[in-house]
Amino acid sequence: MHITLYGIPNCDTVKKARTWLAEHHPETVFHDFKKQGLNAEIVATWIQQVPRDVLINKKGLTWRNLSDQRKAAIVDDASAIALMLEQPSVIKRPVLDKDGQISVGYSADQYQQIFSA
């Protein structure tokens, strides 16, 4: 089993997910996408499984601070990918990759279901 958790370490939701994973799957790889970056291939893989409206956190400060023109320019997957690469903080966190299956966000129940399947 290959598990990678994408996020930023100071995010409270990411911290909760990392704690849960450390207790249940200590071999998880953590990828800090602010420090380690992302590439278009990774984000394109995510967007194939998770709608861009789920991946882009429209409740977050990064989204709210974008100009109305920039927000309106997110009209397709390509423009969403470009935004996520330019402003990784706009991505809803964490993003979990378990053997190529992508999940966004965290709750203990959600992770229990993912790992019991």
N, C-alpha and C positions, 0 to 999 in steps of 0.2 A: 504494500500500500504506500502510495506517495501522497503526502499532504503538505501543501504550502498555504500559509496564511499571509495575505497581503494586507497591509495597512500602515499606520504610523504608530509608534510605540506609546505616545502620550495620549492617545484617544481612549476614553473610558470603555467604550464598547470593545475595542481591540484588546484592551487589558483583560476584560472579562473572558473573551474568547480564548486568549492565550492561556489564562489560568485553567479554563476547562480543558483545553487541549493538553496542557502539561500534565494534568491529572489522568487523562484518559488515553492520550496518544503522544507520549513525550518525544517521539521521533519527528514531530512536525517541524518544518522549516519555516522561519519567519522572514518575510521579505518586506523591508521598510521601503515603500515605493517613493518616499520623498528623498531618501539618501541613496538608495540603490537604483532608483528610476524604474521606468516602465518602457516597453516598446510597443509599437503598433500591433505587432503579432499577438502579444499577450492580451491586450485590450480587445482586439478583434475576436479572439477566442471567447472572451467573456461575453461580448455583445451577441455572439451567436446563440448563447444559452439564456442570457438574461436581458430583458428589454432595456434600452438605453435610459428610459424613464425611471427604471429601478436603480441602475448603476449611478446615475447622476443624482446627487443629493440636493434636491431643490429646496430643502429646509435649512441647509447649512449656510454659514456666513460667506463662504467662497462664492456660492451661486448668487446669493443676495447682493454681493458686492460687484457682480458683473454688470456691465451696462445693459440697458434694455436691448440695444442693438446686438450685442454679443449673445444674449439669451435667445433672441429671435433668430439668430443665425444657426441654431442647433436644429436642423431640419431633417437630418438623416444620420445613419450610423457613422458615416465618414466624418461629418462635422462633430458628432459626439466624441468620437475617438480622438480627433484633433484637440478638442477642449480638454479631455481627460489627460492627454499627454502634456499639454501646456500647463494645466492647473490640476495636478493630481489630488489636491485637497478637495476637489469637487466630487470625488468618487465616494459613494456610500461605503462605509467600512463596517467590518472587515469583509474582504473577499476571500472565500475559502475555495481552494482547488483540491478536491479529493479525487485522485486518479482521473483527472480531466473533467470531473463534474463540478460545476461552479455554483456557489451559493453566496448570497450577499446578506449582510447583517448578522446578528447573533442573538440567540436565546438558547438557554440550556435545552429546552424541549426540541428546538430546531436541530441542534447538533446531535442530540440523542437519536433523533429520527434518521439523520444523515448517516450516522455511524452504525446504526442497527440494521440498515438495509444491506 
